[in-house]
Amino acid sequence: MSHIKIYSTSWCAFCKAEKEFLDQKGVTYEDVNVEEDQAAAQEMVKLTQQMGVPVTRITHDDGSEVAIVGFDRDRLVHELKLA
């Protein structure tokens, strides 16, 4: 199973919508609030070269990684093989 880390903030409506979507699909994820965790915020910027949230970092079983900027439902479905 892939490891999913969502970089988010408490005020971001798209972050909330993405987490609700993943919850409905039964997907587990690690939620990191970049307002409270400066190291995670720097990690997110290094990964994507920008500061927008949400950022979803998916690490697949084979070690490959994908970073999705914004709540991109279609890409999440594709990357996580959701129905």
SULTA-V572323 format. One record per backbone hydrogen bond with DSSP energy under -1.0 kcal/mol. NH is the residue of the N-H (numbers start at 0). CO is the residue of the C=O. E is the energy in kcal/mol with one decimal. If there is no record, write none. Layout:
BEGIN
[[NH | CO | E] [NH | CO | E]]
END
This chain:
BEGIN
[[2 | 58 | -2.7] [4 | 56 | -2.4] [5 | 29 | -3.2] [6 | 54 | -3.2] [7 | 31 | -2.9] [15 | 11 | -2.0] [16 | 12 | -2.3] [17 | 13 | -2.3] [18 | 14 | -2.4] [19 | 15 | -2.4] [20 | 16 | -2.3] [21 | 17 | -2.6] [22 | 18 | -2.5] [23 | 19 | -2.4] [24 | 20 | -1.5] [25 | 22 | -1.3] [26 | 21 | -2.7] [29 | 3 | -3.1] [31 | 5 | -3.1] [33 | 7 | -2.7] [36 | 32 | -1.4] [40 | 36 | -2.0] [41 | 37 | -2.3] [42 | 38 | -2.2] [43 | 39 | -2.5] [44 | 40 | -2.2] [45 | 41 | -2.5] [46 | 42 | -2.1] [47 | 43 | -2.3] [48 | 44 | -3.1] [54 | 6 | -1.7] [55 | 67 | -2.7] [56 | 4 | -3.2] [57 | 65 | -3.0] [58 | 2 | -2.9] [59 | 63 | -2.8] [62 | 59 | -2.3] [65 | 57 | -2.2] [67 | 55 | -2.7] [69 | 53 | -3.5] [71 | 69 | -1.2] [75 | 71 | -2.4] [76 | 72 | -2.6] [77 | 73 | -2.2] [78 | 74 | -3.2] [79 | 75 | -2.6] [81 | 76 | -2.0]]
END
